[in-house]
Amino acid sequence: MDSDIIKRVVRAIAERSQGDLDRLAPRIVDAERRVGHNKLAEQLDAILKQPRPRTNGGNALATVAERAATPERNLFELPLSRRHGDSLATLIPPERLDHHMVLPRETEERFARIESEFAARDRLGTFGLKPRKTVLLYGPPGCGKSLGAKRIAWNVGLPLMKVRFDALISSYFGESAANLRSLFVAAKERPCVLLLDECDFIARSRVTNKDIGEASRIVNTLLQLMEEYDAPGILVATTNIETSLGSALFRRFDDVFMVPPPGHAQIEELLRMTLCAVSVSEPFDWSALADKLRGAPAAMVVKAARDAAKAAVLQNRRTVTEANVREAVAELHINEVPRRG
């Protein structure tokens, strides 16, 4: 069995967290099945399917009330800043993660490889191999880098812990670095996808003469933490401009790739996917609309489709027209968006 699962089971027992045990039990069954212990997996599965003893009504209600009050705390204790006690991260459980992406084939394959390697980490380990666990996504704003981190978390079944840089950075000597360390400790104790969104906020190039003092200490701490990273989950960092990162940090990622703006085919698919929940009037020239949105980031394409749908609803119509979409596109000032290619 995965040593991380064993530690989580022992921790759940120590904390008397039945919720954690309920979540871990199916993972234990799956882990045994993956390594070929089919008979043991069947026996464990049969035990899980047995009827549970009833608790008295008062205790049951208390348990329900406790879980409702703190639905995520049992699963994950978020680290706090040293001085003010602010949460250093926000936690999104897998079931609440956005994960639908429309990507070029090459980019889709890069995401899928990360997810496949994580799923097969035990099998890779038997051959002395390690999955990609630190990933840097770069690309222009709105292209889907943050969504890519959520998609990875959803596909591997882990919560997403997004770093709050506003709480992380401190003007006091050494506190920012200490806050950063506590985040990595939390990610090591409980599996998650740790997201350093727009990490160039702290990971500026060390060759500039403007980054001194506390900023340099944060960069040095991040370099060390990346070098020693051995958490059970995945670290995903994003940046709008990859050249803003120092080469020393750049080399510490297991995988680095661009999330590009959508091409014509991806724009058309994004429009269709976003409008799939409503009726669309005929005729509807999807290709022409995709041309209108050429060069726009994925987030803007989705916004145009959603704005068109809302306009139709507010007009008390049951269908979205091509004119609705064209009007929504015009309001986005696509011509002001830098175009690529």
C-alpha positions as semicolon CSV with decimal commas, in nm:
position;residue;x (nm);y (nm);z (nm)
1;M;0,000;0,000;0,000
2;D;0,113;0,355;-0,071
3;S;0,297;0,491;0,235
4;D;0,107;0,818;0,199
5;I;-0,227;0,638;0,233
6;I;-0,101;0,462;0,543
7;K;-0,002;0,795;0,700
8;R;-0,339;0,947;0,615
9;V;-0,523;0,650;0,769
10;V;-0,321;0,674;1,090
11;R;-0,378;1,051;1,103
12;A;-0,752;1,005;1,049
13;I;-0,763;0,750;1,331
14;A;-0,568;0,983;1,561
15;E;-0,802;1,270;1,478
16;R;-1,112;1,048;1,501
17;S;-1,209;1,166;1,155
18;Q;-1,461;0,918;1,019
19;G;-1,506;1,133;0,710
20;D;-1,139;1,095;0,615
21;L;-1,157;0,719;0,676
22;D;-1,462;0,694;0,452
23;R;-1,275;0,872;0,174
24;L;-0,955;0,671;0,217
25;A;-1,111;0,323;0,226
26;P;-1,198;0,307;-0,148
27;R;-0,849;0,433;-0,231
28;I;-0,698;0,146;-0,035
29;V;-0,909;-0,101;-0,231
30;D;-0,803;0,058;-0,561
31;A;-0,437;0,062;-0,456
32;E;-0,441;-0,311;-0,377
33;R;-0,617;-0,387;-0,703
34;R;-0,359;-0,188;-0,902
35;V;-0,071;-0,395;-0,765
36;G;-0,247;-0,721;-0,846
37;H;-0,384;-0,811;-0,502
38;N;-0,727;-0,883;-0,648
39;K;-0,842;-1,129;-0,382
40;L;-0,754;-0,889;-0,101
41;A;-0,920;-0,603;-0,289
42;E;-1,241;-0,807;-0,324
43;Q;-1,239;-0,892;0,046
44;L;-1,187;-0,529;0,144
45;D;-1,459;-0,418;-0,095
46;A;-1,699;-0,671;0,058
47;I;-1,624;-0,535;0,405
48;L;-1,701;-0,181;0,290
49;K;-2,036;-0,293;0,151
50;Q;-2,149;-0,446;0,478
51;P;-2,428;-0,258;0,664
52;R;-2,294;-0,014;0,921
53;P;-2,414;-0,015;1,282
54;R;-2,664;0,258;1,361
55;T;-2,568;0,538;1,597
56;N;-2,815;0,704;1,830
57;G;-2,999;1,000;1,683
58;G;-2,827;1,262;1,896
59;N;-2,474;1,152;1,800
60;A;-2,567;1,120;1,436
61;L;-2,713;1,470;1,431
62;A;-2,406;1,606;1,604
63;T;-2,180;1,441;1,348
64;V;-2,383;1,581;1,060
65;A;-2,382;1,928;1,213
66;E;-2,006;1,914;1,269
67;R;-1,940;1,809;0,908
68;A;-2,174;2,076;0,774
69;A;-1,999;2,343;0,974
70;T;-1,649;2,244;0,858
71;P;-1,684;2,039;0,537
72;E;-1,317;2,078;0,439
73;R;-1,127;2,116;0,765
74;N;-1,120;1,742;0,835
75;L;-0,961;1,682;0,499
76;F;-0,713;1,967;0,503
77;E;-0,585;2,209;0,767
78;L;-0,489;2,521;0,573
79;P;-0,166;2,694;0,680
80;L;-0,188;3,042;0,833
81;S;0,041;3,342;0,807
82;R;0,272;3,375;1,107
83;R;0,190;3,731;1,205
84;H;-0,179;3,788;1,129
85;G;-0,315;3,432;1,117
86;D;-0,461;3,478;0,770
87;S;-0,514;3,172;0,555
88;L;-0,223;3,137;0,311
89;A;-0,428;2,945;0,058
90;T;-0,777;2,868;-0,061
91;L;-0,888;2,509;-0,096
92;I;-1,120;2,380;-0,367
93;P;-1,234;2,015;-0,336
94;P;-1,228;1,802;-0,653
95;E;-1,605;1,802;-0,699
96;R;-1,612;2,182;-0,724
97;L;-1,334;2,221;-0,979
98;D;-1,391;2,349;-1,333
99;H;-1,215;2,111;-1,569
100;H;-1,355;2,129;-1,923
101;M;-1,089;2,252;-2,165
102;V;-1,063;2,274;-2,543
103;L;-0,699;2,241;-2,643
104;P;-0,487;2,166;-2,949
105;R;-0,393;1,799;-2,970
106;E;-0,030;1,854;-2,867
107;T;-0,125;2,052;-2,556
108;E;-0,395;1,802;-2,461
109;E;-0,136;1,523;-2,480
110;R;0,097;1,712;-2,244
111;F;-0,178;1,746;-1,983
112;A;-0,286;1,384;-2,028
113;R;0,070;1,261;-1,978
114;I;0,099;1,436;-1,641
115;E;-0,232;1,284;-1,529
116;S;-0,144;0,936;-1,658
117;E;0,194;0,935;-1,488
118;F;0,040;1,039;-1,157
119;A;-0,219;0,762;-1,183
120;A;0,059;0,510;-1,256
121;R;0,303;0,644;-0,995
122;D;0,316;0,317;-0,798
123;R;0,383;0,116;-1,113
124;L;0,651;0,362;-1,223
125;G;0,807;0,337;-0,880
126;T;0,864;-0,037;-0,918
127;F;1,103;0,050;-1,203
128;G;1,273;0,330;-1,013
129;L;1,088;0,597;-1,212
130;K;0,907;0,906;-1,086
131;P;0,606;1,083;-1,236
132;R;0,615;1,447;-1,336
133;K;0,516;1,630;-1,020
134;T;0,623;1,991;-1,078
135;V;0,473;2,165;-1,380
136;L;0,505;2,516;-1,519
137;L;0,231;2,643;-1,751
138;Y;0,294;2,964;-1,942
139;G;0,104;3,166;-2,197
140;P;-0,086;3,491;-2,247
141;P;-0,358;3,602;-2,000
142;G;-0,690;3,422;-2,032
143;C;-0,557;3,122;-2,224
144;G;-0,648;2,869;-1,951
145;K;-0,338;2,820;-1,736
146;S;-0,526;2,833;-1,405
147;L;-0,802;2,619;-1,553
148;G;-0,531;2,373;-1,657
149;A;-0,427;2,336;-1,292
150;K;-0,789;2,275;-1,194
151;R;-0,828;2,022;-1,473
152;I;-0,521;1,829;-1,351
153;A;-0,655;1,829;-0,994
154;W;-0,997;1,708;-1,107
155;N;-0,857;1,429;-1,322
156;V;-0,625;1,295;-1,051
157;G;-0,891;1,334;-0,780
158;L;-0,706;1,581;-0,556
159;P;-0,818;1,909;-0,400
160;L;-0,662;2,228;-0,533
161;M;-0,473;2,444;-0,285
162;K;-0,423;2,788;-0,441
163;V;-0,162;3,009;-0,279
164;R;-0,282;3,352;-0,166
165;F;0,011;3,580;-0,241
166;D;-0,162;3,873;-0,072
167;A;-0,139;3,686;0,260
168;L;0,198;3,524;0,182
169;I;0,403;3,839;0,127
170;S;0,512;4,022;0,440
171;S;0,729;4,328;0,491
172;Y;0,885;4,172;0,801
173;F;1,224;4,006;0,773
174;G;1,201;3,640;0,682
175;E;0,823;3,605;0,726
176;S;0,740;3,565;0,358
177;A;0,988;3,279;0,324
178;A;0,850;3,118;0,641
179;N;0,497;3,145;0,505
180;L;0,606;2,984;0,181
181;R;0,767;2,695;0,368
182;S;0,449;2,631;0,566
183;L;0,256;2,594;0,238
184;F;0,497;2,329;0,114
185;V;0,477;2,149;0,450
186;A;0,097;2,144;0,423
187;A;0,117;2,007;0,067
188;K;0,349;1,732;0,189
189;E;0,122;1,632;0,476
190;R;-0,200;1,615;0,273
191;P;-0,201;1,531;-0,100
192;C;-0,322;1,816;-0,320
193;V;-0,243;2,012;-0,633
194;L;-0,052;2,314;-0,503
195;L;-0,112;2,607;-0,738
196;L;0,133;2,897;-0,757
197;D;-0,079;3,111;-0,986
198;E;0,113;3,389;-1,164
199;C;0,425;3,283;-0,977
200;D;0,634;3,556;-1,142
201;F;0,483;3,770;-0,866
202;I;0,752;3,628;-0,637
203;A;0,976;3,429;-0,871
204;R;1,143;3,720;-1,047
205;S;1,477;3,669;-1,217
206;R;1,765;3,684;-0,974
207;V;1,980;3,868;-1,226
208;T;1,783;4,194;-1,193
209;N;1,928;4,452;-0,959
210;K;1,583;4,563;-0,844
211;D;1,492;4,243;-0,656
212;I;1,678;4,270;-0,328
213;G;1,600;4,204;0,035
214;E;1,281;4,015;0,111
215;A;1,205;3,940;-0,255
216;S;1,542;3,770;-0,300
217;R;1,490;3,563;0,014
218;I;1,156;3,440;-0,120
219;V;1,315;3,341;-0,451
220;N;1,597;3,156;-0,275
221;T;1,349;2,977;-0,050
222;L;1,137;2,879;-0,349
223;L;1,446;2,744;-0,527
224;Q;1,529;2,528;-0,225
225;L;1,172;2,406;-0,181
226;M;1,149;2,315;-0,548
227;E;1,479;2,130;-0,527
228;E;1,356;1,926;-0,229
229;Y;0,996;1,883;-0,343
230;D;0,873;1,533;-0,257
231;A;0,507;1,590;-0,170
232;P;0,254;1,320;-0,263
233;G;0,061;1,555;-0,491
234;I;0,148;1,783;-0,782
235;L;0,281;2,139;-0,791
236;V;0,157;2,360;-1,075
237;A;0,292;2,710;-1,135
238;T;0,165;2,954;-1,395
239;T;0,314;3,264;-1,551
240;N;0,211;3,497;-1,830
241;I;0,567;3,546;-1,955
242;E;0,807;3,256;-1,905
243;T;1,112;3,480;-1,951
244;S;1,028;3,660;-1,625
245;L;1,140;3,353;-1,431
246;G;1,502;3,300;-1,341
247;S;1,671;3,013;-1,523
248;A;1,759;2,848;-1,190
249;L;1,390;2,812;-1,108
250;F;1,294;2,728;-1,465
251;R;1,519;2,419;-1,459
252;R;1,357;2,281;-1,145
253;F;1,026;2,198;-1,312
254;D;0,971;1,843;-1,437
255;D;0,762;1,973;-1,727
256;V;0,725;2,315;-1,888
257;F;0,486;2,390;-2,170
258;M;0,271;2,662;-2,316
259;V;-0,107;2,682;-2,298
260;P;-0,171;2,859;-2,631
261;P;-0,461;3,083;-2,729
262;P;-0,734;2,883;-2,909
263;G;-0,711;2,842;-3,284
264;H;-1,007;2,855;-3,519
265;A;-1,117;2,496;-3,446
266;Q;-1,085;2,541;-3,069
267;I;-1,280;2,870;-3,076
268;E;-1,567;2,707;-3,264
269;E;-1,571;2,415;-3,021
270;L;-1,565;2,651;-2,723
271;L;-1,866;2,839;-2,862
272;R;-2,059;2,517;-2,923
273;M;-1,972;2,376;-2,581
274;T;-2,065;2,695;-2,394
275;L;-2,399;2,724;-2,575
276;C;-2,485;2,354;-2,557
277;A;-2,724;2,411;-2,266
278;V;-2,946;2,647;-2,468
279;S;-3,121;2,626;-2,805
280;V;-2,952;2,791;-3,102
281;S;-3,151;2,933;-3,390
282;E;-3,081;2,838;-3,749
283;P;-2,896;2,938;-3,958
284;F;-2,590;2,975;-3,738
285;D;-2,250;3,030;-3,899
286;W;-2,012;2,894;-3,635
287;S;-1,710;2,933;-3,861
288;A;-1,776;3,302;-3,924
289;L;-1,818;3,365;-3,553
290;A;-1,489;3,188;-3,486
291;D;-1,324;3,421;-3,739
292;K;-1,463;3,718;-3,548
293;L;-1,297;3,586;-3,233
294;R;-0,961;3,507;-3,393
295;G;-0,678;3,593;-3,156
296;A;-0,901;3,610;-2,848
297;P;-0,807;3,409;-2,537
298;A;-1,027;3,117;-2,438
299;A;-1,175;3,309;-2,144
300;M;-1,297;3,582;-2,377
301;V;-1,454;3,332;-2,617
302;V;-1,647;3,172;-2,332
303;K;-1,754;3,515;-2,203
304;A;-1,891;3,611;-2,546
305;A;-2,101;3,294;-2,563
306;R;-2,231;3,337;-2,208
307;D;-2,316;3,703;-2,267
308;A;-2,510;3,605;-2,580
309;A;-2,706;3,344;-2,385
310;K;-2,788;3,591;-2,108
311;A;-2,905;3,847;-2,365
312;A;-3,146;3,594;-2,513
313;V;-3,285;3,505;-2,171
314;L;-3,336;3,870;-2,079
315;Q;-3,522;3,918;-2,409
316;N;-3,758;3,635;-2,309
317;R;-3,652;3,422;-2,604
318;R;-3,590;3,048;-2,594
319;T;-3,311;3,050;-2,852
320;V;-2,979;3,225;-2,896
321;T;-2,932;3,388;-3,235
322;E;-2,615;3,451;-3,429
323;A;-2,688;3,821;-3,386
324;N;-2,673;3,776;-3,006
325;V;-2,325;3,630;-3,035
326;R;-2,206;3,896;-3,280
327;E;-2,327;4,171;-3,047
328;A;-2,150;4,008;-2,752
329;V;-1,829;3,977;-2,955
330;A;-1,847;4,344;-3,057
331;E;-1,873;4,448;-2,692
332;L;-1,549;4,264;-2,610
333;H;-1,336;4,485;-2,838
334;I;-1,161;4,188;-2,996
335;N;-0,964;4,418;-3,224
336;E;-0,778;4,547;-2,919
337;V;-0,656;4,196;-2,831
338;P;-0,302;4,125;-2,959
339;R;-0,322;3,857;-3,226
340;R;-0,075;3,577;-3,273
341;G;0,029;3,433;-3,603
